[in-house]
Amino acid sequence: MQIRFQNSPVETSKMSTEELRNNFLIQNLMKPGSIELVYSHYDRMIIGGAVPLKENISLPNEGELKAAYFLERRELGIINVGGSGIVTADGIDYEISRLESVYLGKGTSNVSFSSVDAENPAYFYLLSTPAHMSYPNRKMTKEEAAPVNLGDIATSNKRTIYKYIHNDGISSCQLVMGLTVLEAGSVWNSVPPHTHTRRMEAYFYFDVHPDHRVMHFMGEPQETRHLVIANNEVAISAPWSMHFGVGTASYGFIWGMAGENKEFTDMDPQPIATLK
């Protein structure tokens, strides 16, 4: 498990392109036949990817956690962006198709991942945060996530938001998780740009064509920086960092937050005309 420590706004403003990418961009998360994990010290979120083929993949008990098992003091959100797969938690199977989700609460001791068809494997995106109490394990389809249509073609941000783990959805301690799919011809996300200093966030970009990229804007509103992101890569967004993005073609992204509260609307807009 890779460890990423926190960076302040002052040191971030002085980083080179490569330094920004080394600290805030996660690459090679989805490796066929393996599970990859990154521990971020922003709200101690663990970001991961699991791509099982013919063999099951078990969630490891990383020594860094100093725990009896991975979810002894943690909770876990899972969204599948590949073929149909199965999450097995303490002997119970949850089959999830593309863009469906499973939540596993604190105290779930044995977790494994498998694909229904190794030729069309599941791509499980994982977010885990510390938890102080247990909530029930639960599966949710994207239809159950009460899709919300937002944006407009005129502003190139017509999109559908699916909220899975949040105050009015799957219960959790502090994890908030869902996804956004942009319609063809729409490329902007998270407009207006905003910060939420009470929570960090991670953005996992998927369905990005190999010949295209997403420009993820970050940094302080008056000291902006950016990351050029390819398919199945993650941007770590610090609590102090403004964030929004644009692609060279349409795409989807999974957003996940952890911190002081779970209010989806708790954010501080940063008007576009004031950015530098």
C-alpha positions as CSV (number, residue, x, y, z in Angstrom):
1,M,0.0,0.0,0.0
2,Q,1.5,3.3,-1.1
3,I,1.4,6.2,1.4
4,R,0.7,9.8,0.5
5,F,1.3,12.6,3.0
6,Q,-0.4,15.9,3.1
7,N,0.8,19.0,1.3
8,S,0.1,22.6,2.3
9,P,-1.2,25.3,-0.1
10,V,2.2,27.2,0.2
11,E,4.4,24.2,-0.9
12,T,1.8,23.1,-3.5
13,S,2.0,26.5,-5.2
14,K,5.7,26.0,-5.8
15,M,5.5,22.4,-7.2
16,S,6.6,21.5,-10.7
17,T,4.3,19.5,-13.0
18,E,6.0,16.3,-11.9
19,E,5.8,17.1,-8.2
20,L,2.1,17.9,-8.5
21,R,1.5,14.6,-10.3
22,N,3.6,12.6,-7.7
23,N,1.6,14.1,-4.8
24,F,-2.0,14.4,-6.2
25,L,-2.4,12.0,-9.1
26,I,-2.8,8.2,-8.7
27,Q,-2.0,6.2,-11.8
28,N,-2.0,2.4,-12.5
29,L,-4.8,1.8,-10.0
30,M,-6.6,-0.8,-12.2
31,K,-4.2,-3.7,-12.8
32,P,-5.7,-6.9,-14.1
33,G,-5.4,-9.7,-11.6
34,S,-4.4,-7.5,-8.7
35,I,-5.5,-5.0,-6.0
36,E,-3.8,-1.6,-5.6
37,L,-4.2,0.6,-2.6
38,V,-3.1,4.2,-1.8
39,Y,-3.3,5.6,1.8
40,S,-3.9,9.4,1.8
41,H,-3.3,11.3,5.0
42,Y,-6.1,13.7,3.9
43,D,-8.8,12.4,6.3
44,R,-6.9,9.0,6.2
45,M,-8.8,7.9,3.1
46,I,-7.6,4.7,1.3
47,I,-8.2,4.7,-2.5
48,G,-8.0,1.4,-4.3
49,G,-8.7,-0.6,-7.4
50,A,-9.3,-4.4,-7.8
51,V,-9.6,-6.2,-11.1
52,P,-10.1,-9.9,-10.6
53,L,-9.7,-12.3,-13.5
54,K,-10.1,-16.1,-13.1
55,E,-9.0,-16.0,-9.4
56,N,-10.7,-14.2,-6.5
57,I,-8.8,-11.2,-5.0
58,S,-9.0,-10.8,-1.2
59,L,-8.8,-7.5,0.6
60,P,-5.5,-7.6,2.3
61,N,-4.8,-6.6,5.9
62,E,-2.1,-4.0,5.4
63,G,0.4,-3.8,8.1
64,E,0.3,0.0,8.1
65,L,-3.3,-0.2,9.6
66,K,-2.1,-2.1,12.7
67,A,-5.4,-3.9,12.7
68,A,-6.7,-7.5,13.0
69,Y,-8.2,-7.1,9.6
70,F,-8.7,-4.3,7.0
71,L,-12.2,-3.2,8.2
72,E,-11.7,-3.6,11.9
73,R,-11.8,0.2,12.3
74,R,-12.9,1.2,8.8
75,E,-15.8,1.3,6.3
76,L,-15.6,0.7,2.5
77,G,-17.5,1.9,-0.5
78,I,-17.2,0.0,-3.8
79,I,-18.4,1.0,-7.3
80,N,-18.0,-1.2,-10.3
81,V,-17.0,0.4,-13.6
82,G,-16.4,-2.8,-15.6
83,G,-18.1,-6.1,-16.3
84,S,-20.4,-7.8,-13.7
85,G,-18.6,-8.8,-10.6
86,I,-19.2,-10.2,-7.1
87,V,-18.2,-8.7,-3.7
88,T,-18.2,-11.4,-1.0
89,A,-18.4,-10.1,2.5
90,D,-18.3,-12.5,5.4
91,G,-19.8,-15.3,3.2
92,I,-22.5,-13.1,1.6
93,D,-22.3,-12.5,-2.2
94,Y,-23.3,-9.1,-3.6
95,E,-23.4,-9.3,-7.4
96,I,-23.0,-5.8,-8.9
97,S,-23.2,-4.8,-12.5
98,R,-21.5,-1.8,-14.1
99,L,-22.1,1.5,-12.1
100,E,-23.7,-0.3,-9.1
101,S,-22.4,0.0,-5.6
102,V,-21.8,-1.9,-2.4
103,Y,-21.1,-0.5,1.1
104,L,-19.3,-2.6,3.7
105,G,-19.4,-1.4,7.3
106,K,-16.9,-1.6,10.2
107,G,-16.4,-5.1,11.5
108,T,-16.7,-6.9,8.1
109,S,-13.8,-9.3,8.5
110,N,-13.4,-11.2,5.2
111,V,-13.8,-9.4,1.8
112,S,-13.0,-10.7,-1.6
113,F,-13.7,-9.7,-5.2
114,S,-14.4,-11.8,-8.3
115,S,-15.5,-11.3,-11.9
116,V,-18.5,-13.1,-13.4
117,D,-16.6,-13.4,-16.7
118,A,-12.8,-13.2,-16.7
119,E,-12.9,-12.0,-20.4
120,N,-15.0,-9.0,-19.3
121,P,-13.7,-8.4,-15.8
122,A,-15.2,-6.2,-13.1
123,Y,-13.3,-3.0,-12.3
124,F,-13.9,-2.3,-8.6
125,Y,-13.1,1.2,-7.4
126,L,-12.6,1.3,-3.7
127,L,-12.8,4.1,-1.1
128,S,-12.2,3.4,2.6
129,T,-12.3,5.7,5.6
130,P,-12.0,5.3,9.4
131,A,-15.3,4.4,11.1
132,H,-16.3,4.7,14.8
133,M,-19.4,2.5,14.5
134,S,-20.9,-0.2,12.3
135,Y,-23.6,0.3,9.6
136,P,-25.3,-2.5,7.7
137,N,-23.7,-3.8,4.5
138,R,-25.8,-2.9,1.5
139,K,-25.9,-3.0,-2.2
140,M,-27.5,-0.2,-4.3
141,T,-28.2,-0.1,-8.1
142,K,-27.9,3.2,-10.0
143,E,-31.7,3.3,-10.4
144,E,-32.0,3.2,-6.6
145,A,-29.6,6.0,-6.4
146,A,-32.3,8.5,-7.5
147,P,-30.5,9.9,-10.5
148,V,-30.5,13.7,-10.8
149,N,-30.2,15.5,-14.1
150,L,-28.2,18.8,-14.0
151,G,-26.5,21.2,-16.4
152,D,-27.2,22.3,-19.9
153,I,-25.9,21.7,-23.4
154,A,-25.4,25.4,-23.7
155,T,-22.8,25.3,-21.0
156,S,-21.4,21.9,-22.0
157,N,-22.1,20.3,-18.6
158,K,-25.3,18.3,-19.1
159,R,-24.9,15.4,-16.7
160,T,-26.5,12.8,-14.5
161,I,-25.5,12.4,-10.8
162,Y,-26.0,9.2,-8.9
163,K,-25.6,9.5,-5.1
164,Y,-25.0,6.2,-3.3
165,I,-23.5,6.7,0.1
166,H,-24.8,9.9,1.7
167,N,-27.3,11.2,4.3
168,D,-30.4,10.2,2.2
169,G,-28.9,7.0,0.8
170,I,-26.7,4.3,2.2
171,S,-25.8,5.1,5.8
172,S,-22.1,5.4,6.7
173,C,-19.9,7.0,9.4
174,Q,-18.2,9.6,7.3
175,L,-17.8,8.3,3.7
176,V,-19.8,10.0,0.9
177,M,-19.7,8.5,-2.5
178,G,-21.4,8.6,-5.9
179,L,-20.7,9.2,-9.6
180,T,-21.4,11.6,-12.4
181,V,-21.9,10.7,-16.1
182,L,-21.6,13.5,-18.7
183,E,-23.7,13.4,-21.8
184,A,-22.1,13.3,-25.3
185,G,-21.0,16.9,-26.1
186,S,-20.7,17.9,-22.5
187,V,-17.2,18.1,-20.9
188,W,-17.2,20.3,-17.8
189,N,-17.6,19.0,-14.3
190,S,-18.1,20.4,-10.8
191,V,-19.1,23.9,-12.1
192,P,-19.1,26.3,-10.3
193,P,-15.7,25.5,-8.9
194,H,-15.8,25.1,-5.1
195,T,-13.9,24.2,-2.0
196,H,-15.1,22.4,1.1
197,T,-12.5,22.8,3.8
198,R,-14.4,20.4,6.1
199,R,-13.9,17.4,3.7
200,M,-11.3,16.1,1.3
201,E,-12.3,14.5,-2.0
202,A,-11.0,12.0,-4.5
203,Y,-12.0,12.0,-8.2
204,F,-11.7,8.8,-10.2
205,Y,-12.1,9.5,-13.9
206,F,-13.4,6.6,-16.1
207,D,-14.7,6.2,-19.7
208,V,-12.0,8.5,-20.9
209,H,-11.1,7.6,-24.4
210,P,-7.4,6.6,-24.9
211,D,-6.8,9.5,-27.2
212,H,-8.4,12.0,-24.8
213,R,-7.7,13.5,-21.4
214,V,-9.3,15.4,-18.6
215,M,-7.9,18.6,-17.2
216,H,-8.5,18.6,-13.5
217,F,-8.0,22.1,-12.0
218,M,-6.9,22.3,-8.4
219,G,-5.0,24.6,-5.9
220,E,-6.2,27.8,-4.2
221,P,-8.7,29.9,-6.1
222,Q,-6.2,32.6,-6.7
223,E,-3.3,30.2,-7.2
224,T,-4.7,27.5,-9.6
225,R,-2.8,24.5,-10.8
226,H,-3.9,21.5,-13.0
227,L,-3.4,17.8,-13.6
228,V,-3.8,16.1,-17.0
229,I,-5.6,12.9,-16.3
230,A,-6.1,9.7,-18.4
231,N,-8.6,6.9,-18.0
232,N,-9.0,5.2,-14.6
233,E,-6.7,7.7,-12.8
234,V,-7.5,9.6,-9.6
235,A,-7.0,13.2,-8.5
236,I,-6.7,13.6,-4.7
237,S,-8.3,16.9,-3.8
238,A,-7.1,18.5,-0.5
239,P,-9.7,20.2,1.7
240,W,-8.2,23.6,0.9
241,S,-8.1,23.0,-2.8
242,M,-10.6,24.4,-5.3
243,H,-11.6,21.8,-7.9
244,F,-13.4,21.5,-11.3
245,G,-12.5,20.0,-14.6
246,V,-12.9,19.8,-18.3
247,G,-12.3,16.9,-20.8
248,T,-11.4,16.9,-24.5
249,A,-14.5,14.6,-24.8
250,S,-17.2,13.4,-22.5
251,Y,-16.4,11.0,-19.6
252,G,-17.6,9.9,-16.2
253,F,-16.1,10.3,-12.7
254,I,-16.7,8.8,-9.3
255,W,-16.5,11.3,-6.4
256,G,-15.9,10.4,-2.8
257,M,-15.5,12.5,0.3
258,A,-14.5,12.1,3.9
259,G,-14.2,14.6,6.8
260,E,-16.2,16.5,9.3
261,N,-19.7,16.0,7.8
262,K,-21.7,14.2,5.1
263,E,-23.7,17.2,3.8
264,F,-23.4,16.9,0.0
265,T,-24.2,20.6,-0.5
266,D,-21.7,21.8,2.1
267,M,-19.3,23.7,-0.2
268,D,-18.1,27.2,-0.8
269,P,-18.5,28.2,-4.5
270,Q,-15.6,30.1,-6.1
271,P,-17.1,32.3,-9.0
272,I,-15.4,31.5,-12.3
273,A,-14.6,35.1,-13.0
274,T,-12.6,35.4,-9.8
275,L,-10.2,32.5,-10.5
276,K,-6.6,33.1,-11.3
